[in-house]
Amino acid sequence: MANSLYLKDKTATVCGYPISIFFIVVNEFCERFSYYGMRAVLVLYFKYFLRWDDDFATTIYHTFVALCYLTPILGAIVADSWLGKFKTIVYLSIVYAVGQVILAVSAIHDITDANKDGTPDNMSFHIALSMVGLILIALGTGGIKPCVAAFGGDQFQDHQEKQRSTFFSIFYLSINAGSLLSTVITPILRGQECGIHTKQKCYPLAFGVPAALMVVALIVFIVGSRMYNKTAPQGNIMVKVCKCIGFAVKNRFKHRAPQYPKRDHWMDWAEEKYDKLLIAQVKMVLKVLFLYIPLPMFWALFDQQGSRWTLQATTMDGDFGLLVIQPDQMQTVNPILILILVPIVDSVLYPLISKCKLNFTPLRRMTVGMFLAALAFVAAALVQIQIDKTLPTFPSSTVGQAKFINMLNNPLPIKAGSNGFTLNAFKANEDYLTFDKPFELQLGVRDTYHTTIQNGTRNTIVIIQNGPHLEPKAFSDITAKPEQGANAMRFLNGFASALNVTVGNQDFGLIVTNNMSDYVAVPQGDAQFKIRNNAQECVYSQKLGFGSSFTIIIPSTFAFGPNCDSSIQSVVDIRPNTIHMAWMIPQYFLITAGEVVFSVTGLEFSYSQAPSNMKSVLQAGWLLTVAVGNIIVLIVAEAATLSDQWAEYILFASLLVLVCIIFAVMAYFYTYIDPTKVEAQFAQNKPEEKKRKSLEMACKDSFKHDKEDRRSSDSSSDEEEAKQTKI
C-alpha cells in the first residue's frame, strides 16, 4: 500500500505538470535570491567592513565568483557518477546554507567589539569567518548549479515534452525574478543601521536574509522528496570524454616516431580503445571548445558590474528625486534591461536583420556582443573621467594642506607663506592651500607665527581672538571621501558658552567655545541639526547629498530665538558627489545588450553544434570561460600599475577589442555542422562495420582451419614415411 502511494505521489499532476516541479521552481527562486542578494553587497562589505582597498576587494570578489563557476564541474561529476542529482542537491545545499549563516555571523561587529566603539577589535577573526563562509557558498552554489535544472527535467515523462519546455521557461524566469528582487532588497537591508552597542550599516541583515532564504530553499526541496522521480547515477560523460582525450594524447605520444603512419586527426589515435562514434562526437565538442578560448575576456568585463562598477557608483549622486538609489542597487539595471531587451531582440531585431537579407550568423552575433561590452567600458571610462574631476585632491606623503577660518566679526588679511588673501567675518577660503615646508603665518598687521603643516594631512586653522592678539588654532580634517555615501559633518562653536548638537539619534557631544566637534556621519537627505544650550534650542537645516564634508560655523553673533539659524555658516571641506548615477545607464545598456547577443546566442550555438549526449560537456566548458574571465580580472587588478581607474577601463576595453578581432577571424574559418547527421551516418555505418568485422573473423577462422588441415596433412605424410623406413 505504501509503495502504491509512493508511485501515486510521483505521478500526480496539476494542469498536466508533475507536482514535484513546483517545489523545484520555488527552491531555485530562493537559492538565486540568496546568491545574488549576498553577491550584490559583497564588494562593499569587503571595502567598508573588512577595510580592504578597492583593488584587494575586487581581487577577492572575482576569486569568489571564479570558484563559483569552477565547482559546477565537480558537482556534475559527483551527481552523475556517485550520489545522484537529488542527494547532491541536498548535501551541497546544506553546505551552502551553513556558508551563508557563517558569512552573516562574520558581519556582526559586536562579536569582537570589546570596547564598544563600533570597530571590531579582532578583524582577523571576521576575515577568517568570511573566507570560510564564502568557500562553502562557492562549493554549494556551484555544485548544485548543473543539477537542479536537469533534476527538474527528469520529473517529466516522454509524453510531456511540451510541459518540459514550458518548465524550463518558468525555471529561468524564477532565476531572473530571484536575481532582480534580491539586488533591490539586500542593498536596502544593508542601508539599515543595526548593532547592540553601536549602530552600523546592517551587513548581518543583508547576509542574514539570503541565508534564511537558502534554508527555506533547502526545506522546500526536501519536503517534495517523496514526489520526485529520482534517477540512479549513470556515469558522467565528461569523465568519459576526458579519458578518451587522455588516451588519444598518450597513444599519440607513444607513436611519435617517424615510422608510424600519420592519422587524419590526433583524436584518431584513440581508435584502438574507443568507439569511432564517440571519437567523432569528441571531435565536434573540441571544435566548439576551441572557439571558447577567446570568450573569457567578455566575462572579465561583464562580471565587473558587481565590483568596479559598484565601487564607481559609490562616488556618484544617487538622488533620483522620489527615489534614492544605493550604489549596489545599480546592479538591478542589468536584470531589468534583460527582461526588456530579450523579447525585443528575438521578436524585432533578428527578424528585421533577416528581412534585410543579412547573414547574421550566431558567431557574428557573439562578435557584436563582445564589441558592445568593449564600448560599455569605454562609456564607463568617460564617466570615470568626469567623476575624477569632481574628486578632491588629497595631500601626498610629501606635502600638507590647510584652509583658514576667520572667527572674528570683521575682515582679516592673512599671509601664509607666499599666499596672501583676506577673509570676511566667519568665512573660510574656498580651497585648501598646499605647503611642503614650514612657513610664516601673518595675521592682520601685528601677529606672526612660524607654522608647520604635517605632510600627508589636511588641517583647518581657525583664527580666534585671544585678548589683544590673534591666535591660530589647528584642527585635523578628514583625508578621504566619507564612506558609503554618508556626509562627514562637524561643528565649530564660536558662541560664548558651550553647546550641545544632535542630528537624529546621533550626538556631536558638548562643544566648548572656540572648539571643534568630531566628525559625525550623516546620511543623505534633509538633515535637522538641533543646537541646545540648557533649555534653549535652535534647529538648523541643511540638504545633504552623497559623500560630502562640511564644517558648520556657529559664530559669536549667534542668538537663540526666531531665525536663530540665519547667522550659521557652512564651510565645504569636501564637495558632494555631483555626477549622477543616471550617467551609468548607457554603460549598463551596452553591457546588457552585449550579454543578450553574446550569452544567449553562445549557448544556442554551442548546443546546435554539439552531439546530443554531450550538451553537459559544453555547459561545463561555458561555465569554465566565466571562471577564467574572473581570474583575468583579479590578475589585472593586482598586476596593473595604472593609477587612474579610467585607464584600467580603457585597458580592458582594448583587450576585449583585440580578442574580438581574433574571435572574428576564428569564426570566419569555422564550418557549421549538423551533429545529428554525423551521428546518423555512423549509425548507418555500424551494420556495415559489423558485417565487415564478421567477414574478417570468418576469413580468419577459415585461414586458421586451413592451417590446421595443412598441419594435419603434413603430420600424416611424415608418419607414413616413417613407417615405410621401418619396414
N, C-alpha and C positions, 0 to 999 in steps of 0.2 A: 504493500500500500504506500509506504514511504517512497519507494522507488518510482511508482507511477506519478505521485505528486511532484516529485523532483523533475520528472520529464515534462509534466504539465506546466510547471513554473517556467521551464526553459523555453517552451514553445508558445507561451502565452503572448498575444499581440494586442496592440491598441492601434486602431486605424491602419492595420497592416504592418506595423513596426513592432519588433520584439520589445517587450517592456524593459529588458536589460539595457538598451541603448540610452534610455533616459538617465539612468544612473551614470553612464559613461560620459554623456554630454555635460551633466552638472559637475561631475568630477573634473572634467577638462576646463570648464569655466572657472571653477575655484582655484585650480592649480595655476592657470595662466594669470589670474588676478594676483595670486600670491607671488609669482615670479616677477612679473612686470612691475607690480607695486613696489616690491623690495628694490628692484633694479633702478627704478625711477629716482630714488633718493640716495642711492648708494654712493655716488661720487661726492655729493655734498656731505654725507656722513664722514667720508674719508677726510675731506678738506676742513670741515668745521668742528667735528667731534674728535677725530683722531689727530687732527692738526698736521696733516700731511700737506706738502706743497702741491701745486697743480700737476706738475709732471709725475710725481710719485703716485698721486691719487689716480691719474689717468692710467699709469702703468699697471697698478693693481686691479683697477676696474677691468681693463682689457685682458689681463691674465685670467680673471674670473670668468669672463664671457668666453674666452678661448677654451677653458676647461669645460664649460657647459656644452660646448659643441664638439668636444673630443670624446666625452663619455658616452654619447649615444651608440657609438660603435661597440663599446663594451656591453651596454645594455642589450643591444640586439643579439650579440653572441650568447650572452647568458640566457636570454629568454628562449632563443631558438635551439640551443644545444643542451641546456640543463633544466632550468626551473620552469619554463613555460611562461607565457605572457602574464597570466593572472598573478602568479606568485612573485614574478619580477616586479610588477607594478606595486603590489602590496608591500613587499620588503623594502624597495627603494623609496616608496612614499613615506614609510616610517623614518628612514634615514633623512629624507627631505624635510619632514616636519620637525624632527629633532634639530636639524641645522637651522631652520627658521627660528625656532624658540631660542637656541643659543645665541643667534645674532641679535634677537630682540633684547635678551638679557645683557649682552655686551654693551648695549647702548644706554643702560641705566647708569648715569654718572654718580648717583648717590651710593653705589656699592662700595666705591673706594674713596669717597669724598669725606674723609675723617674730620677735616677742619671746616666742613660745611661752607666752603667758599664758591661752590658751583663748578670747580675744576677737579676732575679725578686725580687722586694722588698717585695712583699706580696705573699709568697709561699702558704699560706693557701687558697688564692683565686684560685690559679691554681689547688690545690689539690681538692677543693670543686667542681670546674667545671669538673675536670677529673672524679670524682666519679659519679656525676650526669650523665655525658655522658656515662660512662660505664654501669650504671644501665639501662639507656634507651636502649643501644645497646643490653644488655643481654635480656631484655624484647622483643625487636624487633626480633633479630635473632633466639632466642629460640621459640618465639610464632609462627613465620611463618614456622619453620623447618618442623613440621609434616603436614603442609597444602599444600605446593607448589607441591610436587611430587604427592600427592593424587589429587589435583586440576587438574594437567596435565592428570592424568589417567581418570578423569571424562569427558575429551573432546572427548573421543573415543566412537564409537557405539559398539554394541555387535559383529558385523561382522568384527571389526578391531582389533582383538586380536593380530595378527602378528605385526601390526603397533604400538600397545600399548607397546608390548615387546621391539621393537626397540627404541621407545621413551624413555623408562627408561634407556636403554644403553646410548643413546645420553645425557640424563639428567645427569647421573652420570659422563659422560665424561666431561660435562661442569663444573661440580663441581671440578674435578681434574685439568682441564685447568685453571679455575679461581684461584685455590689454588696455582698451580705451578707458574703462571705468577706473581701473587701478591707477593709471597715470594721472587721472583727475583727482582721485580721492586721497591717495597717500601723501602727495605734497601738501594738501590741506591739513592732514593729520600731523605732518611734520611741523607745520607752521604754528600749531598749538603750543602752549607752554605748560610744562609739567615738571614735577620733581617733589621730593619730600622736604628737603631743606632749602633748596634754591630752585627757582623756575628757569628751565632751559627749553630750547626747541625740542619738541617731543619725538625724538627718533625712536624711543621704545614703543610708542604707539604706532608710528609709521611702519615699523618692522613687526610689531605685535599683531596688527590686524591681518597682514598677509600670512603670518604664522597660524593664526586662528582659521583662516580660510583654507590653509593646507590641511589642517586637522579635519576640518569639515569635508574636504575633498576625499580624504582617506576613509572617513567614516561612511560617507555616501557610497563609495566604491565597494566597501566591504559589505554593506547592507544588501547590495544586489547580488551577492556571491552565489546564492542558490539558483539564480535565474540565468547565469552566464553559461554560454557554450564554451567550454574550456578545451582547446585542442592540445594534444600532447606535443612536446618538443620534437621536431623532425629534422634537426640538424640545420646549421646556418650556412647559407650559400656563400657568404663572404669567406668563411673558413675554407670551403672547397675551392673557391676561386684563388685564394692566396696560395693554397697548396699546389694547385695546377701551375700558377705562375712560378712559384718557387722551384718546382720540378723542372720546368722548361729552362729556367736560368741555370740550374745546376747541371742539367744534361747538356746544355749548350757549352758550358764551361768545360765539361769533361771531354767534349768532342771538338775542341777549338783548333786542333791540329789541321794542317792544310789537306791531309789525305782524306778527310771526311767530306763528303759532298754537302754543299750548302742547301738550305731549305728556303722556301719562299718567304716565310715569316719566322721570327725567332720563337714564337709560341708553338710552331710545328714540332719543336723538339720535345713537346710533352706527349706526342702521339704514342710513344712506347708504353705509356701508362694510362692515359686518359682518352675518353671517347672524343671523336672528331667533332661531334655536335657541341660538346662542352667547350672545346678549344675554339671553335668558331664563335660561340657566344662570348667567351672571354675576349676575343679579338675585337668584337663590336663594343664591348664595355671599355676596353683600353683606348679605343679610338675616341670615345666621348671623354674619358678621363684626361686624355692628352689635351683636349680643349679646355679643361678645367684649370690648367696650370696658371693662366693669367688672371683667373677670376678672384683670387683672394684680395687683390688690390681694390676691387669695388667694395668689398665688405670692410676693408681697412678704413675707408671713408664713411661708409654708411653707419657703422656702429659708433662713430664719434658723436652721434646725436646725444647719446647718454653720458658723454664725458666732456669733450672740448666745447661742444655747443651749449651744454648746460652751464658750464663754467663761464662761457661767454655771456650767457643771459644774466648771470649774477651782477654784471657791470652795466646793465641796461635798465630802462624805466618800464615797469610792468603795469602802469596805471592805464587801464582801458576805460576809464570813466566809471560806469556802474560796476565794473569787474576789475579786480586786481589779480594779475597773473603772477604766480611764483615762478622762479627760474626753471624748476624741474617740471612745471606744468606745460612748458612749451613743447615737450615731447608728445603731447596729445595731438599736436597738429598733424603728425605723421599718420596715426590710425584714422583720423577724421578724413584726411585727404585720400587715404587708401579707399575708404568706403565711397568717396565721390568719384575718384579717377578710374577705378577698375571698370565699372559699368560703362563709363564714357569712352574709355579706350577700346573696350571689347565691342561695344554696340555702335559707336560712331566713328572713331578714328581709324581702326583697322579696316572696316568696310569701305570707308571713304578712300583710303590708300589703295585698296584693291580695285575700286572703280576707276581710279586714275591709271590703272594698268602698271603699277609699280610693284616690282618683285621684292616685297618687304619680308624677306625670309627670317626665320627665328634668330639666326646668328646675327643678321643685320640689326634686328631689334635689340639684341643684347649689346651690340656695339654702341647703338644710340643711347641705351640706358647708362652705359659706362661714361659716355661723354657728358650726359646730363648731370651725373654725380660729380664729375670734374668741374662743371660750371657752377654747381652748388657750392663748392669750396672756394671758387673764385668770388662768388657773391658773399660768402662768409668772410673772406679776406677784406673785401671792400667795406663791409660793416665794421670789421675789427679796426681798420684804419681810422674810421670816423670815431669809434669808441676811444681809441688811443689819444685822439686829440683832446678829449674831454677829461682824461685821467690826470690826476695831479702828478707832478714830478717830485718824488721824494728824494731826500738827500742821500748821496752815496757815502761810502765809508771815509771819504777824504774831505768832505765839506759838511757844514751845518747850516740850518735855515732858521730864520727868525722873522716874526712880524711884531709890530708895536701897537699898543692900545693907549690912547690918551684918556686918562680918567679925570682930567681937570675940566673945569667948566669954562674953558677958553681955549682958543687955538694954541698949538705948541709947535715951534720949529725944532726939528730933530736932525742931527747929523750922525750917521752910523757909518764909520769908515769913510768911503768915498760917496756914500749915498746921503743926499740931503733932501728933506721934504718937510711939509707942515701938516700936522694932523688937527682936524677940528675937534671940538669937545665931544668926548665919549665915542670917538671913531677910531678905526684901525686902518692901516694901509692895506690895499686890496690884495697884493701878492706877497708871498714870502721873499725875503732877501737872502742871498746866499753868501756865506762867509767861510773862507778857507784858512783864516788865521785870526789871532786876536786883533781887536780894533778899538778905536777910541769912540765912545758914545757921548755926544754933547747934547744936553737937554736945555733948551732955552739959550740963555746967554751966559749963565754962571756955572752950571753944574756939568762936570765932565767925569766920565768913568771909563776905566780900562776894562773891556768886556771880552769874554771868550765864549764862543758857542761850540759845544762839544760836537765833533764830527759824527755824522750819521743820525743826528737828532733834529727835531723840529721844536721850536720854542715860541711862546708868546711872552713878550716883555711888556709888562704893564707899568705905565708911568703914573706914580701917585705923589701926592703932596705930603711930605713928612716935615712938618714945621716950616722953616724958611726955605728948605731945599726940596728939589725934585728928586725922586728916588726910583730907579728901575727895579722891578720885581719879576723874576723869570718863572714861568710855568711850562712844564713839558706838554707837548702836543702829541697826538697820535701820528704814527708814521706808516699807516696802511689804511686802505679803504675799509669802512665798517663792514662787518661780516653779515651775510645773509640778508642784504638789502636794508638793514637797520640804519638808524641815524645816530651818530655819537653826539650827544648834547651835554653841555656843561654851563654853569652859571658863574659870572664874575660879580661879586657883591660890592658895590660902591656906596651902599646905603649906610647910614650912621649906626645901625645896630645889626645884630646877627639875624639871618633869615633862614626859614626852612622852605624848601621847594620840593614838590611832589608832582608826578605825572602818572595817572592811573594808579597802579599799586606799587610804583617804584619811587624810591626816596633818594633825593640828592644829598640828604643829610643837612646838618646845621652849617651854614656858610657865614663865617665871621666877616667883618668889614675888611675890604681890600684883599680878599682872598678868593680863590677859585675852587669850585667843587670838582670832584672826579667826573669823568665821562660816564654817562648812562645811555645804554642802547634803547632807543625809542623807535617803534615801528612806523612804517609809512602811514600817512593819513593826517587828519586834523588833530594835532596834539594840544591838550589843555593843561598848561602848567599852573599849578596853584602855589602862590607865594604867600607865606604866612609869617606874621610876627605877633606872637601871643594870640589875641582873639581876632586880629585883623587879617583879611585875606584879599588877594588880588589874583585874578585869572588872566594869564597871558596866553593867547592862542597863536599857533604857527602851523601852517600847512607844510608837511614834510614829504619829500619824495623818497628816493631809494639811494642809500649809500652816501649820505652827506654827513658833514660835521659842522656844528655851529657853537660859537661861544656867545651866550646871551648876557648882555651887559645890563645890570641894574644900576643906574647912575646915582650920584649923590642927590640929584634933583627929584628922585622917585618919591612918590607920596601915595599912601593908601587912599581909597575913595573912588568916586566916579572917574572914568577914563584913566585909571591908575596905570594902565599898560601903555599909554601913549608915549611915555618917556623911555621905555625899554628899547634897547638897540640889539640887533642881531648881527654878529660878525661871522662871515663864512670862513671856516677853516678848510673844508673840502667840499667842493661843489657836488650837488646830487647828480645821479646818472641822468643824462639828457637824451641819449639815443634810445628811441622807443623800441620795445621788443617786436613791434609790428614789422620792423625792418628785417627781422629774421624769417618772415613768412616766405619771401622769394626763395631763399636757400632751402627751406623745408619743402616748398613746392617742387623745386628742381630735383632734390634727392628722392622725393616720393615718386615723382614721375619716372625717374630713373629706375627706382625699385620695381614699379609696375611693369615696365617694358623689359627689365633685366631679369628679375627674380621669377616672376610668373612664367615668362617665356622660357627661361632657362630650364625650369623644372619640366615644362611641357615638352621642350625639345629633347631633353635627356630621356624622358620616358618613351618618346616616339622612336628613339634611336637605340634603345636597349632591349635585349631579349626579355620575354615576359617573366621569366623566373629570376631575373637579376635587377629588378627595379630597386630592391633594397640596397644593392651594392652602389648604385648611382646615388641613392639618397644619402648613404654614408659618405660618399665622395663629395657630395654637395655640402653637407654639414662640415666636412673637413676643410673646405675652402673658407667657410665662415671662421673657423678656429684659426686657420693660418692668417687670415686677414687681421684678426685681433692681435696676433703675435707680431705682425708687421708694425702695428700702431705702438705697441709697448717698446719695440726696438727703436723706432724713430723717436719716440718721446724721451727715451734715455740717451740715445746716441747723438741726436741732432743738437748742435750748439747754437741754434738760432735764438736770439734774444727777443725777437718780435713774434707774437703769435700769428699775425697776418702772414708772415714769411713762411711759417710752418704750413698754413693752409695752402699757400701757393705751391709749396713743395709737394704736398700730397696731390694737389690737382695736376701738377706737371707729371708726376709719376703715373697717375691714372691715365692721362692722355697718351703717354708713351706706351703703356700696357695696352691701351685701347687700339693703338695702331698695330701692335704686334698681334693682338687678337683678330683684328680685321684681316690681316694677311693670312693667318691660320684658317680663318673662316672661309676665305676666298678659295683655298685649296681643298676644303673639306667636301667630300662627296656624300650626299644623303643616301641612306639605305633604308630598306624595309625589313626589319628583323623577322617578321612573320614569314616573309617569302624565303629568307635564308634558312630558317628553321624548317619550313615545309620542304625545301629542296633536300635537306639532309634526311627528312623523314621519308621522302620518296627513294632516296638512295640506299636507305637501310635494307630493304628486301634484296636489292641487287647485291649489296655488300655481303649480306648473309649468304646469298646464292653463290657468290664468288668464293667466299670463305669455305662453304661446304664442298664446292668443286675442288678447291685446293686441298682440302682434307681428304676428299675421295682419291685425288691423284696421289697424294702422299701415301694413303693406305694401299693403293694399287701398286705403287712403286715398292712399298715395303713388302707386300706379298710376293711380288716378282723376285725380289732379292732373296726372300726366304726359299722360294721354289728353286732358284738357281743354286743356292747353297745346298738344298736337299739333293738336287740332281748331281752336283759335284761330289757330294759325300757318297752317293750310291755308286758312282763310277769308280771312285777311289777304292771302295770296298771290293768291287768286282775284280779290279786289277790285283788287289792283294790276294784274293782267293786263287786267281789264276797262277800267281807266282808260287803259292804254297803247293799247288798241285804239281 
